[in-house]
Amino acid sequence: MVEKVYKNIYKILIPLPGNPLKSLNSYVIEAENGGRHLLIDTGFNRPECFDVLIEGLRELGISPADTDVFLSHLHSDHAGNAGALQELGARVIMSSKDYHDICTVDWDKRGKWYITEGMREEVCREVLANNPAILFRPRPFDAITVEDGDVLEYGWMKLRCIEVPGHTRGQICLYCEEEKLLFSADHVLFDITPNICSMGPGTNMLGSYLKSLEKIRSLEPETVLPAHRGMGGISLQERIESLLLHHQQRIDETESIVRRQPGQTAYDIAGQMSWAIRSRNWEDFPPGQKWFAMGEALAHLDLLVEEGSIRRVEKNGVFVYSPA
């Protein structure tokens, strides 16, 4: 499905089968006077996504060979078809940090880390065997890398790269100041809350995310194009305020759980946090959702450890958390 969303910008709605996100908003900036087109994000590396993407480009009369592909970040629902498009002649662009991370990710190492944080081995094995991020990741590809502040020009638009670490280390939003238009990627979503997961002890991804929200607070775009769902009928500033409040509540909840019962693992703590998932209890959570919940719990624990509110201590090969 192709929809014109702004002047020469079109949205291709790419299905994400079996995923709670349901779909990805892939955007196309149509070129003028024979220039190169820009495609923003690609969907999973699976036929259901690739076929819709190619059909959308065909409907617009666009060839991958005449197109640059900008990946807002490394997650497979955004980067999955980068390799396939490059094989058809497209050029791929993404942040240097996320390109490094997508080329060096070690899922086995991440699984072993989650086990030291209390996740049961059988749950970890099941998640790694069925994780869409692994199953539908892109084939290897080369990328032109960009940094915070770089400017890309497509058609009549000048797009400034705004690096917003948090969801990943190097996620980038694109902002056209002249048009007051922002491609907000997964940094700000309006109908759902972006997933903020730890990338390891000391990474403090949540702290980075909160700073990144402040970084774009001063922008006053009249049009915001998120990577999933719609705008929800509110402004960017209103959504930022609600996200800041949400995470402060989650921080308070996490700290309260640690203080109420010191010496628990991150896995135990995650099981006591509030989640918008239909499940009778923590044990009945789908393994994939446990993985995301675990990552989010760890992100909140990382922030509290860095602030000095709680401490992380190894006990018999597993890490536990207690008030500082």
VEXDREN-2710 file (C-alpha; in Angstrom, 1 decimal):
% VEXDREN-2710
k/r/px/py/pz
1/MET/0.0/0.0/0.0
2/VAL/1.4/3.4/-1.1
3/GLU/0.2/6.6/0.4
4/LYS/1.2/10.2/-0.3
5/VAL/2.0/11.8/3.1
6/TYR/3.6/15.1/2.2
7/LYS/4.4/16.8/-1.2
8/ASN/6.9/14.4/-2.7
9/ILE/7.0/11.9/0.2
10/TYR/5.2/8.6/0.1
11/LYS/4.7/5.9/2.7
12/ILE/4.9/2.2/1.9
13/LEU/3.2/0.2/4.7
14/ILE/5.2/-2.9/5.1
15/PRO/3.6/-5.8/7.1
16/LEU/5.6/-7.4/10.0
17/PRO/3.9/-10.8/10.2
18/GLY/3.6/-12.2/13.7
19/ASN/5.2/-9.2/15.3
20/PRO/3.4/-7.0/17.9
21/LEU/4.5/-3.9/15.9
22/LYS/2.2/-5.1/13.0
23/SER/3.8/-2.9/10.3
24/LEU/6.6/-0.6/9.4
25/ASN/6.2/2.9/7.8
26/SER/8.8/2.9/5.1
27/TYR/9.1/6.4/3.5
28/VAL/10.2/7.3/0.0
29/ILE/11.4/10.8/-1.0
30/GLU/10.9/11.1/-4.7
31/ALA/13.7/12.7/-6.6
32/GLU/13.5/15.6/-9.0
33/ASN/15.2/16.1/-12.4
34/GLY/16.8/12.7/-12.5
35/GLY/18.3/12.7/-9.1
36/ARG/18.5/9.8/-6.7
37/HIS/15.4/8.8/-4.6
38/LEU/15.7/8.1/-0.9
39/LEU/14.0/5.2/0.8
40/ILE/13.9/5.2/4.6
41/ASP/13.9/1.8/6.3
42/THR/13.1/-1.6/4.7
43/GLY/11.2/-4.2/6.8
44/PHE/12.3/-7.7/7.8
45/ASN/14.4/-9.8/5.5
46/ARG/11.5/-12.1/4.5
47/PRO/9.4/-12.3/1.3
48/GLU/6.3/-10.8/2.9
49/CYS/8.2/-7.6/3.5
50/PHE/10.4/-7.5/0.5
51/ASP/7.6/-8.1/-2.0
52/VAL/5.5/-5.3/-0.6
53/LEU/8.5/-3.0/-0.6
54/ILE/9.4/-3.7/-4.2
55/GLU/5.8/-3.5/-5.4
56/GLY/5.5/-0.1/-3.7
57/LEU/8.6/1.2/-5.5
58/ARG/7.3/-0.2/-8.7
59/GLU/4.0/1.6/-8.2
60/LEU/6.0/4.9/-7.8
61/GLY/8.0/4.1/-10.9
62/ILE/11.2/3.8/-8.9
63/SER/14.1/1.4/-9.4
64/PRO/16.4/0.3/-6.5
65/ALA/19.3/1.1/-8.8
66/ASP/18.2/4.8/-8.7
67/THR/17.7/4.8/-4.9
68/ASP/19.6/5.4/-1.8
69/VAL/18.4/3.5/1.3
70/PHE/18.7/5.2/4.6
71/LEU/18.5/2.9/7.7
72/SER/17.4/4.9/10.7
73/HIS/18.9/2.2/12.9
74/LEU/20.1/-1.4/12.9
75/HIS/17.0/-3.4/14.1
76/SER/15.9/-6.0/11.6
77/ASP/12.5/-4.6/11.0
78/HIS/14.3/-1.5/9.7
79/ALA/17.4/-2.9/8.1
80/GLY/16.4/-6.4/7.1
81/ASN/16.2/-5.8/3.3
82/ALA/19.3/-3.6/3.0
83/GLY/21.5/-6.4/1.6
84/ALA/18.8/-7.5/-0.9
85/LEU/18.3/-3.9/-2.1
86/GLN/22.0/-3.3/-2.5
87/GLU/22.2/-6.4/-4.7
88/LEU/19.7/-4.7/-6.9
89/GLY/21.9/-1.6/-7.2
90/ALA/20.8/0.6/-4.2
91/ARG/23.3/2.4/-2.0
92/VAL/22.9/2.0/1.8
93/ILE/23.4/4.8/4.3
94/MET/23.4/4.5/8.1
95/SER/25.1/5.9/11.2
96/SER/28.7/4.7/11.8
97/LYS/27.8/3.4/15.3
98/ASP/24.9/1.3/14.2
99/TYR/26.8/0.0/11.2
100/HIS/29.6/-1.1/13.5
101/ASP/27.1/-2.8/15.8
102/ILE/25.1/-4.6/13.1
103/CYS/28.4/-6.0/11.7
104/THR/29.7/-7.2/15.1
105/VAL/26.6/-8.3/17.1
106/ASP/27.1/-11.5/19.1
107/TRP/23.8/-13.0/20.0
108/ASP/25.3/-16.0/21.9
109/LYS/27.3/-13.5/24.1
110/ARG/24.1/-11.6/24.8
111/GLY/22.3/-14.7/25.7
112/LYS/25.0/-15.7/28.2
113/TRP/24.9/-12.3/29.7
114/TYR/21.1/-12.6/30.2
115/ILE/21.7/-15.9/32.0
116/THR/24.0/-14.2/34.4
117/GLU/21.2/-11.7/35.1
118/GLY/18.9/-14.5/36.1
119/MET/17.1/-15.7/32.9
120/ARG/16.7/-19.4/32.8
121/GLU/18.8/-21.2/30.2
122/GLU/15.8/-22.9/28.5
123/VAL/14.0/-19.6/28.1
124/CYS/17.1/-18.0/26.6
125/ARG/17.7/-20.9/24.1
126/GLU/14.0/-20.7/23.0
127/VAL/14.3/-16.9/22.4
128/LEU/17.5/-17.1/20.5
129/ALA/16.1/-19.9/18.3
130/ASN/13.0/-17.9/17.4
131/ASN/14.1/-14.2/17.7
132/PRO/12.9/-12.2/14.6
133/ALA/15.9/-9.9/15.0
134/ILE/18.1/-13.0/14.3
135/LEU/15.9/-14.9/11.9
136/PHE/15.1/-11.9/9.6
137/ARG/18.4/-9.9/9.9
138/PRO/19.9/-8.5/6.7
139/ARG/22.4/-10.2/4.4
140/PRO/25.8/-8.6/4.7
141/PHE/26.0/-5.2/3.1
142/ASP/28.3/-2.2/2.7
143/ALA/27.2/1.2/4.0
144/ILE/28.0/4.8/3.5
145/THR/28.2/6.0/7.1
146/VAL/27.0/9.3/8.5
147/GLU/27.4/11.2/11.8
148/ASP/25.4/13.6/13.9
149/GLY/25.0/16.9/12.1
150/ASP/25.6/15.6/8.6
151/VAL/23.2/16.9/5.9
152/LEU/21.7/14.7/3.1
153/GLU/20.1/16.4/0.1
154/TYR/17.3/14.7/-1.9
155/GLY/15.0/16.5/-4.3
156/TRP/14.5/19.9/-2.8
157/MET/14.9/18.7/0.8
158/LYS/17.9/19.2/3.1
159/LEU/17.8/16.5/5.8
160/ARG/19.9/17.0/8.9
161/CYS/21.1/13.8/10.7
162/ILE/20.2/14.0/14.4
163/GLU/21.8/11.2/16.3
164/VAL/19.5/10.0/19.1
165/PRO/21.1/7.2/21.1
166/GLY/18.9/5.1/23.4
167/HIS/16.9/2.7/21.3
168/THR/20.2/1.8/19.7
169/ARG/23.6/3.4/20.1
170/GLY/23.4/5.3/16.8
171/GLN/19.8/5.7/15.8
172/ILE/19.3/8.8/13.6
173/CYS/16.2/11.0/13.0
174/LEU/16.2/13.1/9.8
175/TYR/15.0/16.7/10.1
176/CYS/14.1/19.1/7.3
177/GLU/14.2/22.6/9.0
178/GLU/12.8/24.5/6.0
179/GLU/9.7/22.3/5.9
180/LYS/9.6/21.7/9.7
181/LEU/9.4/18.0/9.0
182/LEU/10.9/15.2/11.1
183/PHE/11.3/11.5/10.4
184/SER/11.3/10.4/14.0
185/ALA/12.2/6.7/13.4
186/ASP/11.7/4.7/16.6
187/HIS/12.9/7.5/18.8
188/VAL/9.5/9.0/19.3
189/LEU/6.5/6.8/18.5
190/PHE/3.0/8.1/19.4
191/ASP/0.8/5.1/19.8
192/ILE/3.3/2.8/21.5
193/THR/6.4/3.3/23.7
194/PRO/9.8/2.7/22.1
195/ASN/11.6/-0.3/23.5
196/ILE/14.7/0.8/25.4
197/CYS/17.0/-2.2/26.2
198/SER/20.3/-2.4/28.0
199/MET/23.3/-3.2/25.8
200/GLY/25.4/-4.4/28.7
201/PRO/26.3/-3.3/32.2
202/GLY/27.4/0.3/32.3
203/THR/25.9/1.2/28.9
204/ASN/23.0/3.2/30.5
205/MET/20.9/3.2/27.3
206/LEU/17.9/4.6/29.2
207/GLY/20.0/7.6/30.4
208/SER/21.1/8.2/26.7
209/TYR/17.5/7.9/25.6
210/LEU/16.2/10.5/28.1
211/LYS/19.0/12.9/27.0
212/SER/18.1/12.3/23.3
213/LEU/14.5/13.2/24.0
214/GLU/15.7/16.5/25.5
215/LYS/17.9/17.0/22.4
216/ILE/15.0/17.1/20.0
217/ARG/12.6/18.9/22.4
218/SER/13.5/22.2/20.9
219/LEU/12.4/21.2/17.5
220/GLU/8.9/22.3/16.5
221/PRO/8.0/20.2/13.5
222/GLU/4.6/20.7/11.9
223/THR/4.8/17.2/10.4
224/VAL/6.3/14.1/12.2
225/LEU/6.6/10.8/10.4
226/PRO/7.2/8.0/12.8
227/ALA/8.4/4.5/11.9
228/HIS/5.4/2.7/13.3
229/ARG/1.7/3.6/13.6
230/GLY/0.5/7.2/13.4
231/MET/0.9/10.5/15.3
232/GLY/-1.9/9.9/17.8
233/GLY/-3.3/13.4/17.5
234/ILE/-0.7/15.1/19.7
235/SER/2.4/17.3/19.2
236/LEU/6.0/16.1/19.4
237/GLN/6.5/18.2/22.6
238/GLU/3.4/16.6/24.2
239/ARG/4.6/13.1/23.3
240/ILE/8.1/13.8/24.7
241/GLU/6.6/14.9/28.0
242/SER/4.5/11.8/28.2
243/LEU/7.5/9.6/27.5
244/LEU/9.6/11.3/30.1
245/LEU/6.8/10.8/32.7
246/HIS/6.4/7.2/31.7
247/HIS/10.1/6.4/32.2
248/GLN/10.2/8.3/35.5
249/GLN/7.3/6.2/36.7
250/ARG/9.2/3.0/35.5
251/ILE/12.4/4.1/37.3
252/ASP/10.5/4.7/40.5
253/GLU/8.7/1.3/40.2
254/THR/12.0/-0.5/39.5
255/GLU/13.7/1.1/42.5
256/SER/10.7/0.3/44.7
257/ILE/10.9/-3.4/43.8
258/VAL/14.6/-3.5/44.6
259/ARG/14.1/-1.8/48.0
260/ARG/11.1/-4.0/48.9
261/GLN/13.1/-7.2/48.3
262/PRO/16.9/-6.7/48.0
263/GLY/19.0/-9.4/46.4
264/GLN/16.9/-10.2/43.4
265/THR/18.1/-10.8/39.8
266/ALA/17.1/-8.6/36.9
267/TYR/14.9/-11.6/35.7
268/ASP/13.0/-11.6/39.0
269/ILE/12.7/-7.8/39.0
270/ALA/11.3/-7.8/35.5
271/GLY/8.6/-10.3/36.5
272/GLN/7.3/-7.8/39.1
273/MET/7.2/-4.8/36.8
274/SER/4.0/-3.6/35.0
275/TRP/3.7/-4.7/31.4
276/ALA/1.0/-4.1/28.9
277/ILE/0.8/-7.7/27.9
278/ARG/-2.1/-10.1/28.2
279/SER/-0.7/-12.9/30.3
280/ARG/-1.8/-14.4/33.6
281/ASN/1.7/-14.1/35.2
282/TRP/5.4/-13.8/34.5
283/GLU/5.8/-17.5/33.9
284/ASP/3.2/-17.4/31.2
285/PHE/4.8/-14.6/29.3
286/PRO/5.8/-15.5/25.7
287/PRO/9.6/-16.1/25.7
288/GLY/10.1/-13.3/23.1
289/GLN/8.3/-10.8/25.3
290/LYS/10.3/-11.9/28.3
291/TRP/13.4/-11.1/26.3
292/PHE/12.2/-7.5/25.7
293/ALA/10.9/-7.1/29.2
294/MET/14.3/-8.3/30.5
295/GLY/16.1/-5.8/28.3
296/GLU/13.9/-2.9/29.5
297/ALA/14.3/-3.9/33.2
298/LEU/18.1/-4.0/32.8
299/ALA/18.0/-0.5/31.2
300/HIS/16.2/0.9/34.2
301/LEU/18.5/-0.9/36.6
302/ASP/21.6/0.4/34.7
303/LEU/20.4/3.9/35.2
304/LEU/19.7/3.4/38.9
305/VAL/23.2/1.8/39.3
306/GLU/24.9/4.7/37.5
307/GLU/22.9/7.2/39.6
308/GLY/24.1/5.4/42.8
309/SER/20.6/4.5/44.0
310/ILE/21.2/0.8/43.8
311/ARG/24.1/-1.6/43.5
312/ARG/24.8/-4.6/41.3
313/VAL/26.7/-7.4/43.0
314/GLU/27.8/-10.9/41.7
315/LYS/26.5/-13.8/43.9
316/ASN/27.4/-17.4/42.9
317/GLY/27.9/-16.4/39.3
318/VAL/24.6/-14.4/39.0
319/PHE/24.1/-10.7/39.5
320/VAL/21.7/-9.4/42.1
321/TYR/20.5/-5.9/42.9
322/SER/20.1/-4.1/46.3
323/PRO/19.8/-0.6/47.6
324/ALA/23.0/1.3/47.6
END
